Amino acid sequence: MKKNILMTGVTGFLGSNIIKKLINENYNVIALKRSFSNTYRIDDVADNINFYNIGQVALENIFAENKIDIILHCATNYGRRDIEPLSLMQANLTMPLQLLELGKKTRVNCFINTDTILDKRVSYYSLSKNQFREWLELYAKEMVCVNVALEHFYGPYDDNTKFVSYIIDSILNNAQKIDLTEGDQKRDFIYIDDVVDAFITIIENIETLEKGFFRYEIGTGQSMKLKNFVKLVKSIVQNNNTVLNFGAIPYRENEVMSSKADITEIGKLKWKPQYTLEEGLLRTINMEKDRTKK
């Protein structure tokens, strides 16, 4: 029988893509969301989801009403738009810690956490994510604790406050110029469908894992300088107008200058990325063009 999965972050870019795949694979999904969350990304599969609104029902009741096999925590507050640290901590630390404790009490088999590769010194966001990972390790004697550290994932219909979506949107719309850093940071860019496939692979292999802590890095295992990435997007779009103003913005404090995933562990589960960067960008750009036409 397919497992019952309690999932957070279902209305976000990552979560919405994962939940659609889970439903397609006939998993039973219990979804936590806020009453005011915009569900447009998952409206087409909403009839197949058992929703609970956070704050309107006690978390304890959700566990009492459902036999939960796996908790999948995808909710993330990136700390954009001048959000106060306490609000960020609620999504990235407090709520998942509550779910983790309830999972322990009700003998949930597995907790899967969505993490970041970023060093904790980069931002409040990366600090809070790192702090929860430390808590997750403490519970590894009670259940299978899986930490999924994501590199720079991208795809169509993401929030344009994120770097890749902002760059694509600006170039598609022939922005006069884009102010950037020098762009010598190296990043590992991975297409959303490959990320979703990695999560499904982990879920399908849960029963092969004993209680303990497991960490999987998800990326392509290759990196590219940001300046070259932006130039590649501009080339694919065939935009000859937008000026790329490299050096207009200083590097942020504690900037990570080189990052790429070590996909050795996830590779042991027979997973590997299917899309090259050029293929993923072309799919994303074409779908964004189609959306603009509608």
Solvent accessible surface area in square Angstrom, and as a share of the most:
residue,aa,sasa,rsa
1,M,236,1.06
2,K,84,0.36
3,K,42,0.18
4,N,38,0.20
5,I,0,0.00
6,L,1,0.00
7,M,0,0.00
8,T,0,0.00
9,G,18,0.17
10,V,1,0.00
11,T,27,0.15
12,G,29,0.28
13,F,9,0.04
14,L,13,0.06
15,G,2,0.02
16,S,4,0.02
17,N,45,0.23
18,I,0,0.00
19,I,0,0.00
20,K,73,0.31
21,K,70,0.30
22,L,0,0.00
23,I,27,0.14
24,N,108,0.55
25,E,50,0.22
26,N,110,0.56
27,Y,18,0.07
28,N,79,0.41
29,V,5,0.03
30,I,8,0.04
31,A,0,0.00
32,L,2,0.01
33,K,31,0.13
34,R,79,0.29
35,S,60,0.39
36,F,165,0.69
37,S,31,0.20
38,N,101,0.52
39,T,34,0.20
40,Y,120,0.45
41,R,43,0.16
42,I,0,0.00
43,D,86,0.44
44,D,109,0.57
45,V,22,0.12
46,A,28,0.22
47,D,149,0.77
48,N,94,0.48
49,I,15,0.08
50,N,69,0.35
51,F,61,0.25
52,Y,32,0.12
53,N,41,0.21
54,I,34,0.17
55,G,75,0.72
56,Q,126,0.56
57,V,38,0.22
58,A,51,0.39
59,L,23,0.11
60,E,103,0.46
61,N,69,0.36
62,I,1,0.01
63,F,13,0.05
64,A,88,0.68
65,E,112,0.50
66,N,29,0.15
67,K,136,0.58
68,I,7,0.03
69,D,32,0.16
70,I,0,0.00
71,I,0,0.00
72,L,0,0.00
73,H,1,0.00
74,C,9,0.06
75,A,17,0.13
76,T,42,0.24
77,N,28,0.15
78,Y,70,0.27
79,G,27,0.26
80,R,79,0.29
81,R,178,0.65
82,D,143,0.74
83,I,68,0.34
84,E,119,0.53
85,P,59,0.37
86,L,146,0.73
87,S,59,0.38
88,L,2,0.01
89,M,51,0.23
90,Q,67,0.30
91,A,14,0.11
92,N,1,0.01
93,L,24,0.12
94,T,61,0.35
95,M,5,0.02
96,P,0,0.00
97,L,43,0.21
98,Q,87,0.39
99,L,0,0.00
100,L,0,0.00
101,E,53,0.24
102,L,19,0.09
103,G,0,0.00
104,K,85,0.36
105,K,138,0.58
106,T,62,0.36
107,R,210,0.77
108,V,5,0.03
109,N,67,0.34
110,C,0,0.00
111,F,0,0.00
112,I,0,0.00
113,N,1,0.01
114,T,7,0.04
115,D,4,0.02
116,T,10,0.06
117,I,44,0.22
118,L,40,0.20
119,D,54,0.28
120,K,104,0.44
121,R,161,0.59
122,V,16,0.09
123,S,44,0.28
124,Y,138,0.52
125,Y,26,0.10
126,S,0,0.00
127,L,65,0.32
128,S,0,0.00
129,K,5,0.02
130,N,14,0.07
131,Q,58,0.26
132,F,2,0.01
133,R,47,0.17
134,E,100,0.45
135,W,107,0.38
136,L,0,0.00
137,E,81,0.36
138,L,125,0.62
139,Y,27,0.10
140,A,13,0.10
141,K,179,0.76
142,E,77,0.35
143,M,2,0.01
144,V,2,0.01
145,C,0,0.00
146,V,0,0.00
147,N,0,0.00
148,V,0,0.00
149,A,0,0.00
150,L,12,0.06
151,E,12,0.05
152,H,56,0.25
153,F,29,0.12
154,Y,3,0.01
155,G,2,0.02
156,P,13,0.08
157,Y,72,0.27
158,D,11,0.06
159,D,50,0.26
160,N,80,0.41
161,T,53,0.31
162,K,31,0.13
163,F,53,0.22
164,V,6,0.03
165,S,15,0.10
166,Y,95,0.36
167,I,0,0.00
168,I,3,0.02
169,D,60,0.31
170,S,13,0.08
171,I,1,0.00
172,L,39,0.20
173,N,97,0.50
174,N,82,0.42
175,A,30,0.23
176,Q,158,0.70
177,K,109,0.46
178,I,2,0.01
179,D,57,0.29
180,L,15,0.07
181,T,24,0.14
182,E,86,0.39
183,G,3,0.03
184,D,52,0.27
185,Q,5,0.02
186,K,81,0.34
187,R,17,0.06
188,D,0,0.00
189,F,8,0.03
190,I,1,0.00
191,Y,6,0.02
192,I,3,0.02
193,D,56,0.29
194,D,3,0.01
195,V,0,0.00
196,V,10,0.06
197,D,56,0.29
198,A,0,0.00
199,F,0,0.00
200,I,7,0.04
201,T,17,0.10
202,I,0,0.00
203,I,4,0.02
204,E,102,0.46
205,N,35,0.18
206,I,0,0.00
207,E,134,0.60
208,T,100,0.58
209,L,30,0.15
210,E,140,0.63
211,K,135,0.57
212,G,16,0.16
213,F,63,0.26
214,F,54,0.22
215,R,90,0.33
216,Y,10,0.04
217,E,32,0.14
218,I,0,0.00
219,G,0,0.00
220,T,32,0.19
221,G,21,0.21
222,Q,137,0.61
223,S,42,0.27
224,M,55,0.24
225,K,70,0.30
226,L,20,0.10
227,K,51,0.21
228,N,66,0.34
229,F,0,0.00
230,V,1,0.00
231,K,102,0.43
232,L,35,0.17
233,V,0,0.00
234,K,40,0.17
235,S,76,0.49
236,I,43,0.22
237,V,22,0.13
238,Q,152,0.67
239,N,9,0.04
240,N,138,0.71
241,N,105,0.54
242,T,5,0.03
243,V,87,0.50
244,L,32,0.16
245,N,50,0.25
246,F,56,0.23
247,G,37,0.35
248,A,49,0.38
249,I,81,0.41
250,P,111,0.70
251,Y,77,0.29
252,R,115,0.42
253,E,145,0.65
254,N,73,0.37
255,E,31,0.14
256,V,32,0.19
257,M,79,0.35
258,S,76,0.49
259,S,13,0.09
260,K,122,0.52
261,A,6,0.04
262,D,87,0.45
263,I,45,0.23
264,T,83,0.48
265,E,79,0.35
266,I,0,0.00
267,G,33,0.31
268,K,132,0.56
269,L,28,0.14
270,K,187,0.79
271,W,8,0.03
272,K,132,0.56
273,P,34,0.21
274,Q,117,0.52
275,Y,60,0.23
276,T,74,0.43
277,L,31,0.15
278,E,89,0.40
279,E,82,0.37
280,G,0,0.00
281,L,0,0.00
282,L,88,0.44
283,R,101,0.37
284,T,3,0.02
285,I,1,0.01
286,N,66,0.34
287,M,69,0.31
288,E,24,0.11
289,K,76,0.32
290,D,71,0.37
291,R,106,0.39
292,T,106,0.61
293,K,164,0.69
294,K,196,0.83
